[in-house]
């Protein structure tokens, strides 16, 4: 009887180890595949550590996007010109590219006015409800350092003069490309890249 129990437990542990091995191999394969898709893009630099709060009040950092291909953008809720147009384009991208390998982070450049409540209201107003798309608020001092030294965009004199480009990060949070959504050719290149990632 005891031998039967020992064998049963051993079989359970072996099955568990095999399952973990398969999952690990699958994750490595996905990352390898994405790396091959991005291999023609320059490895510009690694984004430094950052942290802030999402529109839902949860803490968020660069660790939350590691393992996925991420599109980062900058905006502010009261912007009435370029931001709505940029986010309309991004919303279309999010809707059509449904792969779980992709994530999207829009960072406000106006943290003084864009409170957590304001971001939540903004997201609901435009029905940006895809769980992969996060709206992030970072404290002003950290934000300036992140945008200028980290993502190499923006202005220290006036954060509202933010970049309209979409920034592509790989699974290790390395900046791989910048795409202007208002340049049809660049937008097409981004769409093709995301389509390739989604197919794998």
N, C-alpha and C positions, 0 to 999 in steps of 0.2 A: 504493500500500500504506500509506504513511504517512498519507495523507488518511483512509483507511478507519479506521485506528487512532484518529486524532484524533476523528473523528465518533463512533466507538464510545465513547470516553472521555467525550465531551461528552454523549452520550445517557445514560450512566450517572450523571453528575453531575446532569443535569436531573431524572432519575427520583428521585434521592436528595433533591434540594431539594423536589420535589413531595410526596414521602412525609413529609418533616419538616414541611412546611406543613400537610398534612392532619392529622397527629398533633397539631400545635400548635392548630389550629382546633378539633379534637375536645375537647382538654383545656379550652380556653377556653369551649366550648359547655357542657360538663359543669359548670364552675364557675358560669357564668351561670345555668344551670338551677337549681342548688342555691341560689344567691343569691336567686332569685325565690321559691323555696319558703320561705326563711328571712326574707323581706323584712318579714313581719308581726311578727317578733320584734324586741325592742329590741336595739340594739348596745350592750351593757353596758360592756365594756372589753376591751382586748387583754391576753392573758396574758403576763407577762414571761418572759424567757428562763429556761430551767431545764435541768438535765441530771442524769442518774442512771444506774443500772445495772438492766437487765432481769433477769428470773429465769434467762435463759439466759447471763448474764454479759456481754451486749453493751451498749455505751454507747447511751444514748437521750436525745434532747432534743426541745424543742418543734419543731425543724425536721423531725423524723420524722413529724409528724402534719399538717404544712401540706399543703394540697391535698385533705384529706379532712374529712368531718364526724365529729367525735370526741365520744364520751361519756366524760367523766372522772368517776371516783368515788374515794372514800377508804375504807380498811379497814385491819385488821391481822389477821395470821394466827391469833393466839391468841384473838381475839374469839369468844365463844360465844353472843352474843345477836343483835344487829342485823346484823352483817356476813354471817353465813351466809345469812340471809333476803334481804338486799340482793343478794348475789352470786348467789343462786338465781334471783331475778327477772332480774338482768342476764344470766345464762347463758341464760335462756329467750329474751331479746331477741336476743342474739348468734346463737343457733341459728336463729331464725325470720327474721332480717333479714340475708341473706347477701351483700348488695351490697358490692363492693370499694370503694365510695365511703365506707363507714363504717369507723371504727376505734374501739377501746375501750382506755382506759388506767385501770387501778386502781392507785392510789398508796398504799403502806403509810404509816401514821402512826406506826409503831413500828420505825424503821430499826435501832435498837440490837439488837432481837431478830429482826427479819425480815431475816436475811442473804439473800444470793443463793440459798444452798442451801435456806434455809427457804421462800423464795418458790417455788422450783422444786418442792419437796416438796408445798407447799400446792396448787399448780396441778395436779400429777399426782393428788393425793388426790381432788380433786373433778372430775377429767377435764376441766379447762378447757383444751382443746387447740386452739381456733381461733387461727390465726396472726394474726388481726386484733386479738386481745385480749392486751394486754401488761400484765404486773405489774411495777411500777416501784418501786425503792428510791432515795430521795434522802437525802443527809446531813441530819442533824437541823436544823442551823442554817439551811440553805437551805430545808428543808421548811417550817419555821415561817413564814418570809418568804413563801414561795410560797402557802401555804394562806390565810394571813390577809390579806396585801396583794395577792396575785395573784388567787386564786380567791374571796377574800372569804368564806371559811368557816373553821371550826375554832376552836380555843381555844389561846392561848399558855400558859395555866396547866396544861392537861391535854390533850395532843394526842389522847388516846384518846376525848375528847368530840368526835369528828369529825362532819362533816355526813354525813347519809345520802342527800343529794340527788344526782341525776345531773346533771352539768353539760354542756351542749351547747356545743361550740365549732364555729365555721364554718371554712372552708378557710384563713382567714388567722389562725387561733387567737384570734378574737374571741369572748368569752363572749356567747352569745345567749339562753340560758335556763337555769333551774334547775327540775328536776322531782323531786318527792317520790315515790319508787316505792311508798310505802305509802298514798298517796292515789290511789284508783281513778280519779278523774277526771283527775288530772295524769298518771298512767301511761298512760291512754287517749290523752291529747293527745300524749304522747311517741311512742307506738306509731303514731299517725296520721302524725306528722311523719316518722318513719323509713320508713314505708310509701310516702309520697310521694317521698322521696328515692330509695328502692330502685326505684320504677317508672320513673324518668327515665333 
